[in-house]
């Protein structure tokens, strides 16, 4: 039976409790100076969101689903937001910290290592490879999928009918990008030049550029090595002419490694 109760005032008991019970004795409404409790059977249908001003988070149990959240001020967030919870972020919003290399597009330069050699080097070895002192650089890739762009500018001097001169780069013991060995040729080089008897005052710059795939995240060393064919009769020189200060001059050489995101 429906009905209503109209009162002008309510006097509470000595415990300041007020309750309304059903005919079965179940509490439908209870209030005191600490708060108000309403039975679920009433609250589920009769209390709408516009009737609720605020609820202390200590009064909430269970999960709040995403559809029930319209917005949250970032000042109310504590702890870490997991990557899976971020759909997208405008790059202009990133104002501090370091952007992980994995977030950069393919082709991005992740790091650069460069070694410059200004002193001279000389070898009388012919017919085999010789490491050039001071022309090695090491890099630690951040990903096994990264590429390493190897760039070398080597200043080679020679003369006196030296014949063929060449050089290459090796990663560890693996020689990179050697040309195809031909019949009667002195060897296969990554870059090469030749000299004649009139080249005593010349320095030749032979560039080497190669995109390597080391497939590692360990420190990796790239060493520049020199080759003079067995017919050569004089020393092979780096960063100076055959004549030296008497005729010509000196140069410089560089090896640069660039990690490229794949």
C-alpha positions in Angstrom: 0.0 0.0 0.0 1.5 3.3 -1.1 1.4 6.3 1.2 3.4 9.2 2.7 4.5 10.5 6.0 4.5 14.2 6.6 6.2 15.6 9.7 7.3 19.0 10.8 10.2 17.7 12.9 11.8 14.5 14.0 13.2 13.9 17.4 16.0 11.3 17.5 16.6 8.9 20.4 19.4 9.3 22.8 21.8 7.7 20.4 20.8 10.1 17.6 19.6 7.2 15.5 16.6 7.3 13.1 15.4 4.3 11.1 12.5 3.2 8.9 11.7 -0.5 8.8 9.6 -2.6 6.5 6.7 -4.7 7.8 9.1 -7.6 8.0 11.5 -5.7 10.2 14.1 -5.0 7.5 15.8 -1.6 7.8 14.9 0.5 4.7 16.4 3.7 5.9 18.8 4.5 8.7 20.4 7.8 9.6 22.4 9.4 12.4 24.9 12.2 12.8 27.6 10.1 11.0 25.7 9.5 7.8 22.8 7.8 6.0 22.4 4.2 4.9 19.7 3.1 2.4 18.8 -0.5 1.7 20.1 -1.8 -1.7 16.6 -2.6 -2.8 15.7 1.1 -2.6 19.1 2.6 -3.7 19.4 0.5 -6.8 16.2 2.0 -8.3 15.5 5.2 -6.6 18.9 7.0 -6.3 20.2 8.5 -9.6 23.5 10.2 -10.3 22.1 13.7 -10.1 21.0 13.0 -6.5 24.6 12.2 -5.5 26.9 15.2 -4.7 30.0 13.3 -3.6 31.1 10.0 -2.2 34.3 9.5 -0.2 36.5 6.9 -1.9 36.7 5.0 1.4 33.0 4.3 0.9 33.5 2.7 -2.5 34.1 -1.1 -2.8 34.6 -3.1 -6.0 35.8 -1.9 -9.4 34.9 1.3 -11.2 34.7 0.5 -14.9 36.1 2.8 -17.6 32.7 3.8 -19.0 31.9 5.3 -15.6 34.9 7.6 -15.7 34.5 10.7 -17.8 37.7 12.5 -16.8 40.4 12.5 -14.1 42.7 15.5 -13.4 46.3 14.4 -13.7 46.9 15.9 -10.3 44.8 13.1 -8.9 47.0 10.3 -10.4 49.7 8.6 -8.4 52.0 5.8 -9.4 53.0 4.7 -12.9 50.8 4.6 -16.0 51.6 1.4 -17.9 52.4 1.5 -21.6 49.4 -0.6 -22.4 47.1 2.1 -20.9 48.4 4.8 -23.2 46.7 4.8 -26.6 48.7 7.7 -28.1 50.6 10.7 -27.0 51.4 13.9 -29.0 55.2 14.3 -29.3 54.8 18.0 -28.4 53.7 16.9 -25.0 57.0 15.2 -24.2 59.1 18.0 -22.6 61.6 16.1 -20.5 63.3 12.7 -20.1 64.7 10.5 -22.8 62.6 9.0 -25.6 63.4 5.3 -25.9 65.1 4.4 -29.2 62.3 1.8 -29.8 59.9 4.7 -30.2 61.9 6.3 -33.0 61.0 5.5 -36.6 63.2 3.3 -38.8 66.1 5.2 -40.3 66.7 7.3 -37.2 70.2 7.8 -36.0 70.4 6.4 -32.4 74.0 7.2 -31.6 77.3 8.2 -33.2 80.9 7.2 -32.4 83.8 8.8 -34.2 87.6 8.4 -34.0 90.0 10.9 -35.6 93.6 10.1 -36.4 96.0 12.9 -37.1 99.4 11.1 -36.4 101.1 9.1 -39.1 101.4 5.3 -39.6 103.8 3.4 -41.8 104.1 -0.3 -42.7 106.6 -2.2 -44.9 104.3 -5.3 -44.9 103.3 -6.4 -48.4 100.8 -9.1 -49.5 98.9 -9.3 -46.2 96.5 -7.2 -44.1 97.8 -4.9 -41.4 95.8 -3.1 -38.7 96.2 0.6 -38.8 97.0 1.9 -35.3 94.5 4.4 -34.0 91.9 3.6 -36.6 89.4 1.5 -34.6 86.1 2.5 -33.1 83.7 0.6 -30.8 79.9 0.9 -30.5 77.3 -0.9 -28.4 74.1 -1.3 -30.4 70.8 -0.7 -28.5 69.0 -3.4 -30.5 69.9 -6.6 -32.4 67.9 -5.2 -35.3 70.0 -2.0 -35.6 72.2 -1.3 -38.5 75.7 0.3 -38.2 76.7 2.7 -40.9 80.5 2.6 -41.2 82.2 5.5 -42.8 86.0 5.9 -43.2 88.0 8.6 -44.8 91.6 7.4 -45.0 94.6 9.5 -46.3 97.1 7.2 -48.0 100.5 8.3 -49.2 103.0 6.3 -51.3 105.2 6.5 -54.3 108.3 4.9 -55.9 106.3 2.5 -58.1 104.3 1.2 -55.1 101.6 -0.4 -57.3 98.3 -1.3 -55.6 97.2 -0.1 -52.2 93.9 -0.8 -50.6 92.2 -1.0 -47.2 89.1 -2.4 -45.6 87.2 -2.6 -42.4 86.6 -5.6 -40.2 84.1 -6.2 -37.5 85.9 -8.5 -35.1 87.5 -10.9 -37.5 84.9 -10.5 -40.2 86.0 -8.4 -43.2 83.2 -6.2 -44.6 82.2 -5.5 -48.2 85.3 -6.7 -50.0 85.3 -6.6 -53.7 85.4 -9.8 -55.7 88.9 -11.3 -56.0 90.0 -11.3 -59.6 92.7 -13.4 -61.4 96.1 -11.7 -61.1 94.8 -9.0 -58.8 96.6 -8.4 -55.5 93.5 -8.8 -53.4 90.0 -7.6 -52.7 89.6 -4.3 -50.9 86.8 -2.2 -49.4 88.5 0.8 -51.0 91.7 1.1 -53.0 94.0 3.3 -54.9 97.3 2.9 -56.7 100.5 4.9 -57.1 103.2 5.4 -59.6 106.8 6.6 -59.4 105.6 10.2 -59.7 103.3 10.1 -56.7 105.9 10.8 -54.1 104.3 14.0 -53.0 100.7 12.9 -53.1 98.1 11.9 -50.6 95.1 10.0 -51.8 91.8 9.9 -50.0 89.9 6.7 -50.4 86.4 6.7 -48.8 84.7 3.5 -47.4 80.9 3.5 -46.7 79.0 0.4 -45.7 75.8 -0.4 -43.8 76.5 -3.3 -41.6 74.2 -5.7 -39.7 76.1 -6.9 -36.6 72.9 -8.4 -35.0 74.2 -7.9 -31.4 73.8 -5.6 -28.4 77.4 -6.3 -27.2 80.2 -3.8 -27.7 81.5 -4.2 -31.3 84.8 -3.0 -32.6 85.4 -1.9 -36.3 89.1 -1.9 -37.2 90.5 -0.3 -40.4 93.2 -2.5 -42.0 95.6 -1.9 -44.8 96.8 -4.0 -47.7 99.8 -3.5 -50.1 100.3 -5.9 -52.9 103.4 -8.1 -53.0 104.9 -6.1 -55.9 105.1 -2.9 -53.8 108.7 -1.9 -53.0 108.3 0.9 -50.5 106.4 1.5 -47.3 102.7 2.3 -47.2 102.0 5.5 -45.3 98.9 6.9 -43.6 98.4 10.7 -43.1 101.6 11.7 -44.9 103.2 11.7 -48.3 106.0 9.5 -49.4 108.3 12.6 -49.5 107.0 13.9 -46.1 107.9 17.5 -45.3 110.4 17.7 -48.2 107.6 17.5 -50.8 104.0 17.4 -50.0 102.6 17.3 -46.5 100.4 15.5 -44.0 96.7 14.6 -43.7 94.2 13.2 -41.2 91.9 10.1 -41.2 88.6 9.4 -39.6 86.3 6.4 -38.8 82.7 7.1 -37.9 80.0 4.6 -36.7 76.3 5.5 -36.7 73.6 3.2 -35.2 70.6 3.3 -37.4 67.1 2.2 -36.2 65.7 -0.6 -38.3 
